[in-house]
Amino acid sequence: MGLKERGRKKEAILSDDVERFLGEKIGEGLVRLGEMTPEGVEKVLECQRAGDGRLFGEIAMDLGLVDLMAVIRYMESGR
C-alpha cells in the first residue's frame, strides 16, 4: 500500500471516528449550526460520489462553502 493510499485510509478512519463521537455526519452538523446550506452539503456529496476522496470539510472549504473556523466550531460543538 502506497503512502497516498495509507493517508486516505487514515482520513476515512478519522472521519468515521468524528461521526461516531459527534453522532452525526459533518454536513448535518454544519447545517444545524447554520454554517452551511443543505444545497451546499449536496454539492460536496456530489464531489465525493464522483470520486473525490477528500474529507467533507476539505471539499467544502475548497468550494468556498465554509471556512476553517466553521469546521473547527463544528468539531468543538461536541453536539
C-alpha positions as CSV (number, residue, x, y, z in Angstrom):
1,M,0.0,0.0,0.0
2,G,1.4,3.3,-1.1
3,L,1.8,6.4,1.1
4,K,-1.1,8.2,-0.6
5,E,-3.4,5.1,-0.1
6,R,-2.5,4.9,3.6
7,G,-3.2,8.6,4.0
8,R,-6.7,8.2,2.5
9,K,-7.4,5.2,4.7
10,K,-6.3,7.2,7.8
11,E,-8.6,10.1,6.7
12,A,-11.5,7.7,6.3
13,I,-10.9,6.3,9.7
14,L,-10.6,9.8,11.2
15,S,-13.9,10.8,9.5
16,D,-15.7,7.7,10.9
17,D,-14.3,8.4,14.4
18,V,-15.5,12.0,14.3
19,E,-19.0,10.9,13.2
20,R,-19.1,8.3,15.9
21,F,-18.0,10.8,18.5
22,L,-20.4,13.6,17.5
23,G,-23.2,11.3,16.5
24,E,-23.9,13.0,13.2
25,K,-22.3,13.5,9.8
26,I,-20.3,16.7,9.4
27,G,-22.7,18.1,6.8
28,E,-25.7,17.6,9.1
29,G,-23.8,19.4,11.9
30,L,-22.7,22.3,9.7
31,V,-26.3,22.8,8.6
32,R,-27.6,22.5,12.2
33,L,-25.1,25.2,13.2
34,G,-26.1,27.5,10.3
35,E,-22.7,27.2,8.8
36,M,-23.8,25.5,5.5
37,T,-27.0,25.1,3.5
38,P,-28.4,21.7,2.6
39,E,-27.7,22.6,-1.1
40,G,-24.0,23.1,-0.2
41,V,-23.9,19.7,1.5
42,E,-25.3,18.2,-1.6
43,K,-22.6,19.8,-3.7
44,V,-19.9,18.3,-1.5
45,L,-21.6,14.9,-1.6
46,E,-21.8,15.0,-5.4
47,C,-18.0,15.6,-5.5
48,Q,-17.4,12.6,-3.2
49,R,-19.7,10.4,-5.3
50,A,-17.8,11.5,-8.4
51,G,-14.7,10.1,-6.9
52,D,-13.2,12.9,-4.8
53,G,-11.6,11.1,-1.9
54,R,-11.0,14.0,0.3
55,L,-12.8,14.6,3.6
56,F,-16.1,16.5,3.5
57,G,-14.6,19.6,5.2
58,E,-11.7,19.8,2.8
59,I,-14.0,19.8,-0.2
60,A,-16.4,22.3,1.4
61,M,-13.6,24.7,2.1
62,D,-12.2,24.4,-1.4
63,L,-15.6,25.1,-2.9
64,G,-15.8,28.2,-0.6
65,L,-18.9,26.8,1.2
66,V,-17.3,27.1,4.6
67,D,-14.2,28.3,6.2
68,L,-11.8,26.6,8.5
69,M,-13.3,28.3,11.6
70,A,-16.7,26.8,10.7
71,V,-15.3,23.3,10.6
72,I,-13.5,24.0,13.9
73,R,-16.7,25.3,15.5
74,Y,-18.5,22.1,14.5
75,M,-15.7,19.9,15.9
76,E,-15.8,21.9,19.2
77,S,-19.6,21.8,19.4
78,G,-19.5,18.2,20.5
79,R,-23.1,18.1,19.6
